[in-house]
Amino acid sequence: MNEIKETARRTAQHGVTMPSSASPPSCCAGLRQTLVQGWQQDFPLHASPFRLMAARSGATPRELMATCRELQRSGALQPIRARWGVSLRRERWRLAFNAPASFKAALSALPGCARIEQAEHGEPSLWAEFEVLDETALRNQLDRLPLILAARLRMPEPAPTATLCCDDVQLAACVEQGLQISANPFADCARRLGRSERRIRADLSAWRRSGQLECLAMKPPPTSVPQVGMLSLWQHVETSTALLLRLRELISIDRVVEGPGTPDWPWRLSIVQRANPQPGIQTWREQLVKAGLQREPDVCVPLRIEQPRHQAMLFNTDGGLRERMD
């Protein structure tokens, strides 16, 4: 013992630091990157998910949990949340509003809103995409805001198999709002709902097998930096399945919406293109002409595109339960 103390004294005199007896710093940038990117698609439905994740990542469970909590405190990681699958019955809507840009924050706070596009000029000035369980849920949310709805369009179902209704709204709301990062997140959920952990995991597994639940995900919040784009609208244009397919295959195309051309939605075709830096209108037109769309758009306006949340909140629609994340 005296020899150890003497060695420490001598090394300190010469400016040398003794090695620490603490565990090696394996919670490095690689582990952080794995946490931020590695479980966005496949958070384990396991009694001890973080122990399983630690074995996969090469970290200890303690290191993994500490890094997760640090990332969450810093705002770099969200709680564990459900990502709904294609079999869950719900409705997607595209809406247009005549409203000043100051209404954008209030619109994005509505739980069903997953995307907002702000036009740089003209009307409609705000475009939004909503996902809700039904039209009544959409109407209830829109009634909260004094916005003038200029147009609305119910989009096609996400998939032909979207026919299953949620059979446990309480559990759906819990996993949609988010499970906190803990050693046993499913046990925590079970206590909140007054059920057994085994029952919770069995029900979630059944939802995943049926396609109602795509996965549980642990991921960072959506970026708060708007993306630039261009919205083009045609009121009178002939489309075909082949043309729409070619348009959707263009790398720059973000949205291709075929509409009825009725008072509720007066456009037959809507296209949103993304780019950074933003090109000019002529560049957009050249791309569309190459795809076979010869007719000039009736409207072509630059956009600022924002994503309030990764997915719409279908079950946490009460303002008091609004997510504590974005």
Order of alpha helices (4+ residues) and beta strands (2+ residues): alpha-alpha-alpha-alpha-beta-beta-alpha-beta-beta-alpha-beta-alpha-alpha-alpha-beta-beta-alpha-beta-beta-alpha-beta
